[in-house]
Amino acid sequence: MSTLTKTQKVTGVAAAVSAALAGYTTTQAQLEEIVVTATKKTENLQDIAGNVQAITESDLKKAQVIGMEDYAKLIPSMSYVNYLPGTGKVYFRGIADDNGTFISEESSALYIDEQPVTQAGMAVDVRMVDIARIEALAGPQGSLYGSSAQSGAIRIITNKPDPSGFEASVDMTLRASATSPRNEDSWDISGMVNVPISDNFAIRAVGFTAEDGGYVDVVEGVSARFGLNKNTDFNPLVVREDVNTFKSTGGRIFARWDNESGYVQAGLSAQNNSADGYNYFDQSVGDLQRVSFYDEPRDDDWTQLSLTVEHDLGFAKLISATSYFDRDVYYVNDRTTYSMYFGTFCYYYG
């Protein structure tokens, strides 16, 4: 990501210098206008007094952003830690809460469009398919974003139906992993269609399926580590390669009706993330390896329903945002080898 950004900057400077030396052209570069809704109203990003950073759809595509771990690298004030997509925590300006997964409230809020989806230790990782922009607000945002926004907030803004014209696209990506010694491949397939039904009514649908290649192996071993435990267990039934291979499938459908006084918009979004194991490993066992005694699957399934109504009252605009979010997460963590030595449930490191 950073290499790409640096290359763009150098190219831009070189192009500007070349143009100036070649012809002293009078054409001036035009700054792209970025419109955001971070303050609950539509504004030019440059007119907002607060610390707001917006990553546009074109920037997301150029940087090949897939999920939260990728776009966190593009936001200087934001930090992100996880051991599998959907298990992360978001921090702004280094302000951290308790690292215990379910012990404390988050210090940073997460929104999908107008709905808060913040959950302690389990930040929803939306696949970056047909996303209009990401807005990052650093600093306390409690007045506009309520609970869990003491250090900042993230808003993921999806593309909405456009009645002005038909649009469709299909994207297919194949990526080779530099992390895995076996060079396990990752792939993405997504499609989008925007269909105008009339001059003021349109439907937009998005679907995707993806697989991120794994790189952590579960190897043979016993629970008697460091000579501390004589009651050993053996694990041949759970030995496997690339145990953290990650799969994601989902889609969205929106319908929007524009009228003289505003609009009515309804949407349905769903996503399933699954993996047979986590990203952590034990360096004392081997590079990108660990010893486990039980399978550690994780299945993360969520659905979002939304209804947004905007009506112009003349002296003000009335906006109603109603939403429903349901999330089911099933997971298993195996601490057989490590918890017995420390007297608590501790994580692998890696």
C-alpha angles and dihedrals in degrees: 000000000000092000090055092050093050091049091053092051094049092046091050093052093046092049092050093050092047092051092049094050095043103053113345086238118201093215109114125209113252120223114230112246111230115196117199137178098207092124092050091260134075111267141155108260091232091058095058115100096202129079102273125156122191126197108199127215092256091051091050091053094045091052091045091233113189105169147342095299090059101047092043086069090059094054112074095197094050130082127187133191129182145144095215133002108281094030099079140117126218124216131185123203091352093294105145133183127205110312091218104117099232102012105092142021118268118258092215128054125223123205134185103204103310098341126094112226099171114150128175111259093346109082110187107247107211114199107242098240120138092350117162096204147318119239119202118194114192120201133032111333101171095124093063104020104033125201122030095017099105094121102024149302140247122211122193109201116198125207113262133211116285117203093193095085150342118274134176137166142173122202126192122181132181118191129188117216119235090188100061117073087215091053094233111198128231126204142187131197120183138162136192134189128184113193123187109212094183139343091285105025129070142161126214124192130185131185134176145170126190145169127203111203117241127235106181120093130203106218135189116279146128133249093239097098124174091359092283101116126049097184097083128190125202124214113199093133095063100042111124143141127248092011092170096062104145127212128193129184130170151114148201137221125192133181122195132188118192120201137173094272100038139298145284119219130182127185145180123198129178136173137176123199121185141170138167093226147359135267098246123106140180114243091198089064097046144291109310091351138116140173117242132172101195134040111260107206123171126196119182117185124174138171130193129195120188140179121187124185125184122188128178110225093183096242093047144359120253114211123184119189115186121177145166126205126188124181130180118189125183119183143153126210119195113208096162097123102038112034094064092064099050102035093236142066103276130174127244111251127234 
